[in-house]
Amino acid sequence: MPIFDGDALDGSDQPTDFSRDSRFHLPSSLLSSSYPITLKFIDVCYRVKFEETSKSKGKGGNIRGILGHKATQSSIQERTILNGITGMVSPGEILAILGPSGSGKSTLLNTLAGRLQGNGLTGSVLANNKKLNKQTLKRTGFVSQDDILYPHLTVRETLVFCSLLRLPTSLSKNEKTSVAESVMNELGLTKCENTIIGNSFIRGISGGERKRVSIAHEMLINPSLLILDEPTSGLDSTAAYRLVMTLGSLAQKGKTVVTSMHQPSSRVYQMFDSVLVLSEGKCLYFGKGSEAMSYFESVGYSPSFPMNPADFLLDLANGVCHADGVSERDKPNVKQTLAASYNNLLGPRVKALCMETTITPAKDRVVIESHSSKRTRCCGNAISLAVWFNQFSILLRRSLKERKHESFNTLRVFQVVTAALLAGLMWWHSDYRDIQDRLGLFFFMSIFWGVFPSFNSVFAFPQERAIFMKEKASGMYTLSSYFMSRIVGDLPMELILPTIFLTVTYWMAGLKPDLVAFLLTLLVLLGYVLVSQGLGLFLGAAIMDAKQASTIVTVTMLAFVLTGGYYVHKVPSCMAWIKYISSTFYSYKLLISVQYGEGKELWSLLGCTPGVHGHEKASCKFIEEDVGQINPGVCIGILVFMFFGYRLLAYLALRRTKG
């Protein structure tokens, strides 16, 4: 069976045989599925609890989840998502799960992929008559309904980076790249390999190509079991047919394929070996796709005119039946009748079939796994450290490629340069003795470089949450390597833009004309920027919602600014504690210290007497309260503590993140 009509590399309709292609020298274990998996699921049930409030009862029974929420026992209700689902699929077959929205298709797929846990899950999911284990899950590819990909990477970059991260360390970089290239060829992606993925805002590859890239992600590990959640969603009929042809080609190579479909065409339906029809979590049919119509005819339901079998099955699952001999008043009972018929007639036979034994997997794969594990144990921590640095370098390169479009985009550079020029013009060659104006400049710098980096970094983890959770579930890398690469990847933007700002503003404003003073001011500013970035990373990782996190960081920086020591000197006692956790307060003091030191020179220039208030000039009060009694060492120590503290909190928050 060809993968796509006319998509073969040589222009023919025959699929490419990569094991004979001299361009790709791949390990034999990656060219064929040597670990066939027969998947069984017996009496799978999934129930969730929820709290039904008095308000929801009055509005049609809307429900509110109670995870982690205390409620009275009488208000706790239980809803059955899956109700005793049984079936099986063998290597070389495609099992299609059909049903309307809300019928439990995605829940069942997550259960089969081992991604659904909880007390509400009962029943058995067996791979080769054994419970799902780590080795089986490593050989399982899961393609979610949404295409979770980096939009600014090309198809080739996306798959090569994934290959470098996901394939075993025993393979060289060239071998991993060859695997990515072979998968691109196999899935017909060579024509668009240098085109970016894109999204709804950025023009890129087509929807069908994007879905094939998602499948290619999982094909890199040569999975024995491939599970796909509505892979044809959003595709036209032809693109959907080509995609299912691809799945058929993969199944013919000995892979076990399970997929859900919302509304397949008739020619797509004909490619399914087995079909499972769900309705409200109940099974209406399980068996060969070609025998579905005859089964429903045997229980009294057949279409009154020729139609797509899939459409007829979905009508039945929705309780709608355009069938001979079925009156209008019988239609509301269609789903209940079909569920009862399945439980009485077909269900016992399906369960008996699943109880039969299957052939265990070949031993050659076990030998390969044990050899790999021995090699890992032999080298110990040295390999672990090398693997970590390898993951870090790959993730860093990927992050830089993906984020280069926003790190130094025109608008951001324009914003910084404009702010620098405005500040330089407003404080043009300000007088050294005009301390109030100088303090205004220092505080403006503290405000701008506190809000700007914190507000930008707060979006870092929420925007990447879906990709992070997907790759985390696949075990592609450690959390620490991802976290460090994300932080280091942002440094160019976080350090270069403040340097440009200060270089322009410092000399235009006529600040202390000394290179050492300029460099010290730059170090203070860069350190403050990194602390502010850490605050944004922490709040973003803790909240994991871009809108909420941006609101919280805005309120937090507002509190830091108001207690920073410029607007109000006598802060109310109930609010005074905020300034001691305000990074703005310490950076502001350090900026003043660099320019004025302890302020002794200013005392004589302005004719001020230390310790005397009363009728003293306002500038003298500023000197004593803002310039005097500054301990730079304490300020630096606290900022260093904040630098590490915020990042540690961000890391711990990421560890607790759940999908």
C-alpha positions in Angstrom: 0.0 0.0 0.0 1.5 3.4 -0.9 1.8 6.0 1.7 0.5 8.8 -0.5 -0.5 8.9 -4.1 2.4 10.5 -5.9 4.4 11.2 -2.7 7.1 8.7 -3.2 10.6 10.0 -3.6 11.1 8.5 -7.0 7.8 9.8 -8.3 6.2 6.3 -8.2 3.3 5.1 -6.1 5.3 2.6 -4.2 6.3 3.2 -0.6 10.0 3.7 0.1 11.9 0.7 1.6 14.2 2.5 4.0 16.0 -0.7 5.1 17.4 -0.9 1.6 18.1 2.8 1.1 21.8 3.5 1.1 21.3 7.0 2.2 20.2 6.0 5.7 22.3 3.6 7.8 20.0 3.0 10.7 20.2 0.5 13.5 18.2 -2.6 12.7 16.2 -2.2 15.9 14.8 1.1 14.6 13.9 -0.2 11.1 11.3 -2.8 12.2 9.0 -3.3 15.1 10.7 -6.2 16.9 8.4 -5.9 19.9 4.8 -6.6 18.8 2.1 -5.6 21.2 -1.3 -7.1 21.5 -3.4 -4.6 23.5 -6.4 -5.7 25.6 -8.7 -3.7 27.8 -11.2 -5.5 29.9 -14.1 -3.9 31.9 -12.5 -0.5 31.9 -14.6 1.9 34.0 -13.8 5.5 34.9 -15.8 7.5 37.3 -15.3 11.1 38.5 -16.8 12.9 41.5 -18.1 16.4 41.4 -20.0 18.8 43.6 -23.4 19.8 42.4 -24.3 23.3 43.9 -27.7 24.8 44.4 -26.9 27.3 41.6 -26.0 24.5 39.1 -29.3 22.7 39.9 -31.2 25.8 38.8 -29.4 26.1 35.6 -29.6 22.7 34.0 -27.2 20.8 36.2 -23.9 22.5 35.5 -21.2 20.9 37.6 -18.1 22.1 39.4 -15.1 19.9 40.0 -14.1 19.4 43.7 -10.5 18.3 43.4 -8.9 19.5 46.6 -12.2 21.1 47.7 -14.1 20.1 50.8 -17.8 19.7 50.4 -20.7 18.1 52.3 -21.3 14.4 51.6 -24.8 15.0 50.3 -23.6 17.4 47.6 -21.1 14.9 46.1 -22.2 13.3 42.9 -20.6 10.7 40.7 -20.5 10.6 37.0 -19.5 7.6 34.9 -17.3 8.5 31.9 -16.5 4.9 30.9 -18.7 2.0 31.7 -17.3 -1.5 31.3 -15.4 -1.1 28.0 -13.8 -4.3 26.6 -11.9 -4.9 23.4 -8.5 -5.8 21.9 -6.3 -5.0 19.0 -3.4 -7.0 17.6 -0.2 -6.0 15.7 -0.9 -5.1 12.1 -4.4 -3.8 12.9 -6.1 -0.4 13.1 -8.8 -0.1 15.9 -11.0 2.9 15.3 -13.0 4.3 18.3 -16.1 6.1 17.0 -18.6 8.2 18.9 -20.0 11.7 19.3 -18.3 14.4 21.4 -18.4 13.5 25.1 -18.8 9.8 24.5 -15.5 9.0 26.3 -13.1 8.5 23.3 -10.3 10.7 24.6 -10.6 9.3 28.2 -10.3 5.7 26.8 -7.3 6.6 24.7 -5.6 8.2 27.7 -6.3 5.1 29.7 -4.9 2.8 27.0 -1.7 5.0 26.9 -1.2 4.7 30.6 -1.7 8.4 31.1 -4.9 8.3 33.2 -4.5 7.5 36.9 -6.8 7.8 39.9 -9.1 6.0 42.2 -12.0 6.2 39.8 -10.3 4.0 37.2 -11.0 0.3 37.3 -10.6 -2.6 35.0 -7.5 -4.0 33.2 -5.3 -2.8 30.4 -2.9 -5.5 29.3 -0.1 -5.5 26.8 0.7 -9.1 25.8 -1.3 -10.3 28.8 0.7 -8.2 31.2 0.0 -4.9 33.0 1.4 -1.8 31.4 5.0 -1.2 32.6 7.8 1.2 31.7 9.1 -0.9 28.9 5.7 -1.0 27.2 5.1 2.7 27.7 8.5 3.4 26.1 7.3 1.5 23.1 4.0 3.5 23.0 3.5 6.6 20.9 0.7 9.0 21.8 -0.5 11.7 19.4 -2.9 14.2 21.1 -5.7 15.8 19.3 -4.0 19.2 19.3 -0.8 19.6 17.4 1.6 20.7 20.1 4.6 22.0 18.2 7.0 25.0 18.2 5.6 27.4 15.5 8.9 29.0 14.5 10.9 25.8 13.9 11.0 24.2 10.5 9.8 20.6 10.0 13.3 19.4 9.8 14.5 21.3 12.9 11.5 20.0 14.9 12.1 16.4 14.1 15.9 16.5 14.4 15.8 18.2 17.8 13.2 15.6 18.9 15.4 12.8 17.6 18.4 14.1 19.4 16.5 14.2 22.6 14.4 11.1 22.4 16.6 8.4 20.9 19.0 6.4 23.0 22.4 7.7 23.8 24.0 4.6 22.2 23.3 6.2 18.8 25.5 8.9 17.4 24.3 12.3 16.3 24.5 11.4 12.6 22.4 8.2 13.3 19.8 10.2 15.1 19.6 12.7 12.3 19.3 9.9 9.8 16.3 8.5 11.8 14.6 11.9 11.5 15.3 12.1 7.8 13.9 8.6 7.2 10.7 9.3 9.2 10.3 12.5 7.2 10.5 10.5 4.0 8.2 7.8 5.3 5.5 10.3 6.2 5.9 12.4 3.0 7.3 15.5 4.7 10.4 16.1 2.6 8.7 18.7 0.4 8.0 20.9 3.4 11.1 20.1 5.5 12.4 23.7 5.4 9.0 25.3 6.1 8.2 26.5 9.6 5.4 24.8 11.5 3.3 27.9 12.0 0.1 28.3 13.9 -3.2 30.3 13.6 -1.2 33.6 13.6 1.8 32.5 11.6 1.7 31.1 8.1 3.4 27.7 7.9 2.7 24.2 6.7 -0.8 22.9 6.1 -3.0 21.2 8.7 -2.4 17.7 7.2 1.3 18.2 7.2 1.2 19.5 10.8 -0.6 16.4 11.9 1.9 14.2 10.1 4.7 16.1 12.0 2.9 15.2 15.2 2.8 11.6 14.2 6.5 11.7 13.1 7.3 12.9 16.6 6.1 9.5 17.9 7.5 7.5 15.0 11.0 8.5 15.8 11.1 5.9 18.6 9.6 3.3 16.3 6.7 2.6 18.6 5.0 -0.8 18.7 1.8 0.7 19.8 0.6 4.0 18.3 -2.4 5.8 19.9 -3.9 8.8 18.1 -6.7 11.1 19.4 -8.8 12.3 16.4 -5.8 12.7 14.0 -8.1 13.8 11.2 -9.7 16.6 13.1 -9.8 19.8 11.0 -8.6 18.0 7.8 -10.6 17.8 4.5 -11.7 14.4 3.2 -8.7 13.8 1.0 -6.1 14.9 3.6 -7.8 12.6 6.1 -7.8 9.7 3.7 -4.1 10.1 3.0 -3.4 10.3 6.7 -5.2 7.1 7.5 -3.4 5.5 4.6 -0.2 6.4 6.4 -1.5 4.7 9.5 -2.4 1.6 7.4 1.1 1.5 6.1 2.5 1.7 9.6 0.1 -1.1 10.7 1.3 -3.3 7.9 4.8 -3.1 9.4 3.6 -4.9 12.5 2.5 -1.9 14.6 -0.6 -1.8 16.7 -2.7 1.3 15.9 -5.5 2.7 18.0 -7.2 5.9 16.9 -10.4 7.8 17.6 -12.4 9.4 14.8 -15.2 11.9 14.9 -16.7 11.5 11.4 -14.7 9.4 9.0 -15.6 9.2 5.3 -16.7 5.9 3.8 -13.3 5.1 2.2 -11.6 5.9 5.5 -14.0 3.6 7.3 -13.1 0.8 5.0 -9.5 0.9 6.2 -10.4 0.1 9.8 -9.8 -3.5 10.9 -11.8 -3.2 14.1 -14.4 -0.6 15.2 -15.5 0.3 18.8 -18.6 2.5 19.0 -19.1 4.5 22.2 -22.2 6.4 23.4 -22.2 8.2 26.8 -19.4 5.9 28.0 -21.1 2.7 27.0 -20.1 0.3 24.3 -22.6 -0.2 21.4 -20.4 -2.3 19.2 -17.0 -3.9 19.0 -15.8 -6.1 16.2 -14.7 -6.0 12.6 -15.6 -2.8 10.7 -17.0 -4.8 7.8 -19.4 -6.6 10.1 -20.9 -3.7 11.9 -23.8 -3.0 9.6 -24.9 -6.7 9.6 -24.7 -6.8 13.4 -27.0 -3.7 13.8 -29.3 -5.2 11.2 -29.5 -8.3 13.3 -30.7 -6.3 16.3 -33.3 -4.4 14.2 -31.5 -1.3 13.0 -30.6 -0.8 9.4 -30.6 2.3 7.3 -33.6 3.1 5.1 -31.2 4.2 2.3 -27.6 3.6 1.3 -25.2 5.7 3.5 -21.8 5.9 4.9 -21.5 3.2 7.6 -19.6 5.6 9.9 -22.5 8.1 9.6 -25.0 5.5 10.4 -23.0 4.3 13.5 -22.7 7.9 14.7 -26.4 8.5 14.3 -27.1 5.4 16.4 -24.6 6.6 19.0 -26.5 9.9 19.1 -29.8 8.2 19.5 -30.9 9.1 16.0 -32.0 6.3 13.6 -33.2 6.7 10.0 -34.2 3.1 9.9 -37.1 1.0 8.6 -39.5 -0.1 11.2 -38.4 2.4 13.8 -41.1 4.9 14.8 -40.5 8.4 16.1 -41.5 7.5 19.6 -38.9 4.7 19.7 -35.9 6.9 18.9 -35.2 8.2 22.4 -34.6 4.6 23.5 -32.2 3.8 20.7 -29.0 4.2 22.8 -30.4 2.2 25.7 -31.7 -0.6 23.5 -28.4 -0.9 21.6 -26.3 -0.9 24.9 -28.6 -3.6 26.3 -28.3 -5.6 23.0 -24.5 -5.4 23.1 -24.3 -6.5 26.8 -26.5 -9.5 26.1 -25.3 -10.6 22.6 -21.9 -9.3 21.6 -20.3 -8.3 24.9 -19.9 -11.8 26.4 -18.2 -13.0 23.2 -15.8 -10.1 23.1 -14.9 -10.6 26.7 -14.3 -14.3 26.1 -12.1 -13.5 23.2 -10.0 -11.1 25.3 -9.6 -13.8 28.0 -7.7 -16.0 25.5 -3.9 -16.1 25.8 -1.6 -14.4 23.3 1.9 -15.0 22.1 4.5 -13.2 24.2 6.9 -10.9 22.5 10.1 -12.1 20.9 13.2 -12.5 23.1 15.5 -10.5 20.9 14.1 -7.2 22.1 14.6 -8.2 25.7 18.3 -8.9 24.9 18.6 -5.5 23.3 17.1 -3.7 26.3 19.1 -5.7 28.9 22.3 -4.9 27.0 21.5 -1.2 27.0 20.7 -1.2 30.7 24.0 -3.0 31.5 25.9 -0.4 29.6 24.2 2.4 31.5 24.8 0.7 34.9 28.5 0.1 33.9 29.3 3.7 33.3 27.3 5.1 36.3 27.2 8.8 37.1 29.6 9.8 34.3 27.0 8.9 31.6 24.2 10.7 33.6 26.2 13.9 33.7 27.1 13.6 30.1 23.5 13.0 29.2 22.4 16.0 31.2 24.8 18.3 29.4 23.8 16.8 26.1 20.2 17.5 26.8 21.0 21.0 28.0 22.9 21.9 24.9 20.2 20.5 22.6 17.4 22.3 24.4 19.5 25.5 24.5 20.0 25.4 20.7 16.3 24.7 20.2 15.3 27.5 22.5 17.5 30.0 20.8 16.2 29.0 17.4 12.6 29.2 18.5 12.9 32.5 20.4 15.2 34.4 18.2 12.2 36.0 16.5 11.1 37.6 19.7 14.4 38.2 21.6 15.5 41.1 19.4 12.4 41.8 17.4 12.1 45.3 16.0 9.3 46.5 18.4 11.2 45.4 21.5 14.4 47.1 20.5 12.5 50.2 19.4 10.8 50.3 22.8 14.1 50.2 24.7 16.0 52.6 22.5 13.1 55.1 22.6 12.9 54.9 26.4 16.7 55.5 26.5 16.6 58.5 24.3 13.6 60.0 26.1 15.4 59.5 29.5 18.6 61.0 28.1 16.8 64.1 26.7 14.7 64.6 29.9 17.8 64.5 32.1 20.2 66.0 29.5 23.5 66.8 31.3 21.8 67.1 34.7 23.6 68.9 37.4 25.5 66.7 39.9 24.2 68.9 42.7 20.6 68.7 41.5 20.1 65.6 43.5 16.3 65.4 43.3 16.4 65.2 39.5 19.2 62.6 39.7 17.1 60.5 42.1 14.2 60.7 39.7 16.4 59.3 36.9 17.7 56.5 39.1 14.2 55.5 40.2 12.9 55.7 36.6 15.6 53.2 35.6 14.6 51.0 38.6 10.9 51.1 37.5 11.5 50.4 33.8 14.0 47.6 34.3 11.9 46.0 37.0 8.6 45.9 35.1 10.0 45.2 31.6 11.9 41.9 32.3 9.5 40.6 34.9 6.5 41.1 32.7 8.2 39.5 29.7 9.5 36.5 31.6 6.1 35.8 33.3 4.8 34.3 30.0 7.8 31.9 29.5 6.5 28.8 31.2 2.7 29.3 30.7 3.2 29.7 26.9 5.2 26.5 26.8 3.1 24.5 29.2 1.5 22.2 26.7 4.8 21.4 24.9 6.5 20.9 28.3 3.9 18.6 29.6 3.9 16.5 26.4 7.6 16.1 26.3 7.8 15.5 30.1 5.2 12.7 29.7 7.4 11.2 26.9 10.5 11.3 29.1 12.5 13.3 26.6 14.7 15.1 29.1 15.1 16.0 32.8 13.3 19.0 34.3 16.6 20.5 35.4 18.1 20.5 31.9 14.9 22.1 30.5 14.8 24.7 33.2 18.5 25.7 32.8 18.3 25.9 29.1 15.2 28.1 29.3 17.0 30.5 31.7 20.2 30.6 29.8 18.4 31.0 26.5 16.8 34.3 27.7 20.1 35.8 28.9 21.1 37.5 25.5 17.9 39.5 25.5 18.0 40.2 29.2 21.6 41.5 29.2 22.1 43.2 25.9 19.0 45.4 25.9 19.8 47.0 29.3 23.4 47.5 28.2 22.1 49.5 25.1 19.7 51.5 27.3 22.4 52.5 29.9 25.0 53.3 27.3 22.7 55.8 25.7 21.1 57.2 28.9 24.2 57.4 31.1 26.3 59.7 28.9 23.3 61.8 27.7 22.2 62.5 31.3 25.7 63.5 32.2 26.1 61.1 35.1 29.4 60.6 36.8 32.0 60.8 33.9 34.0 57.8 35.1 34.4 54.4 33.4 34.4 52.6 36.7 31.2 54.3 37.8 29.6 53.4 34.5 30.6 49.8 34.7 29.4 49.6 38.3 26.1 51.1 37.3 25.8 48.6 34.5 26.5 45.7 36.9 23.8 46.9 39.3 21.3 47.3 36.5 22.0 43.9 35.0 21.8 42.2 38.3 18.5 43.9 39.0 17.2 42.8 35.6 18.1 39.2 36.3 16.4 39.4 39.7 13.3 40.8 38.1 13.4 38.1 35.5 13.5 35.5 38.2 10.4 37.0 39.9 8.5 36.7 36.6 9.7 33.2 36.0 8.6 32.2 39.5 5.1 33.7 39.3 4.6 32.3 35.8 5.6 28.8 36.9 3.6 28.9 40.1 0.4 30.2 38.4 0.8 28.7 34.9 -1.9 31.0 33.5 -0.6 33.9 31.4 -3.4 36.3 32.2 -3.4 35.7 35.9 0.3 35.6 36.2 0.7 38.9 34.3 -1.9 40.5 36.7 -0.1 39.3 39.8 3.4 40.4 38.6 2.0 43.8 37.8 0.5 44.2 41.3 3.7 42.9 42.9 5.9 45.3 41.0 3.5 48.1 41.8 3.9 47.3 45.5 7.7 47.2 45.1 7.8 50.5 43.3 5.6 52.3 45.8 7.8 51.2 48.7 11.0 51.6 46.8 12.1 54.7 48.7 11.4 57.5 46.2 7.7 58.3 46.3 7.2 57.9 50.1 9.9 58.1 52.7 7.8 57.5 55.8 6.0 54.3 54.7 3.2 53.3 57.1 4.3 50.6 59.6 1.8 48.1 58.2 3.4 48.5 54.7 7.0 49.0 55.7 7.9 45.3 55.5 7.3 45.3 51.7 10.3 47.4 51.0 12.6 44.8 52.6 11.5 42.3 50.0 11.5 44.8 47.2 14.2 44.4 44.7 13.5 47.9 43.5 14.4 49.3 46.9 17.9 47.7 47.0 18.7 48.4 43.3 17.7 52.1 43.8 20.0 52.4 46.8 22.9 50.8 44.9 22.4 53.2 42.0 22.6 56.1 44.3 25.6 54.7 46.1 27.6 54.3 42.9 27.1 58.0 42.0 27.3 59.6 45.4 29.0 57.2 47.7 28.3 58.2 51.3 27.4 61.8 50.2 30.1 63.6 52.2 31.0 65.7 49.2 27.4 66.8 48.7 27.1 67.9 52.3 29.7 70.7 51.7 28.5 71.5 48.2 24.9 72.1 49.4 25.8 73.5 52.8 24.0 70.8 54.7 24.7 69.8 58.3 24.5 66.1 59.0 21.8 65.1 61.6 20.1 68.5 61.5 16.5 68.7 60.1 14.1 71.4 61.1 14.3 74.2 58.5 16.9 72.4 56.4 16.5 72.4 52.6 14.6 69.6 51.0 17.8 68.5 49.2 19.5 68.0 52.5 16.8 65.7 53.7 17.1 63.7 50.5 20.8 63.3 51.0 20.4 62.1 54.6 17.5 59.7 53.9 18.5 58.5 50.4 22.3 58.8 50.1 23.4 58.5 53.7 23.4 55.3 55.7 23.6 53.0 52.6 25.3 49.7 53.0 26.1 48.4 49.5 27.3 45.0 50.8 23.9 44.3 52.4 22.0 45.4 49.2 24.2 43.2 47.0 23.9 40.2 49.3 20.1 40.5 49.3 19.9 40.8 45.5 22.1 37.8 45.1 19.9 35.8 47.5 16.8 36.9 45.4 18.5 35.9 42.2 18.9 32.3 43.3 15.8 32.2 45.5 13.3 33.2 42.8 14.8 30.6 40.4 14.8 27.9 42.9 11.1 28.6 43.7 10.4 28.6 39.9 12.0 25.2 39.6 10.1 23.8 42.5 6.8 25.2 41.1 7.6 23.5 37.7 8.1 20.1 39.5 4.6 20.3 40.9 3.1 21.2 37.5 0.6 18.7 36.3 -1.1 18.4 32.9 
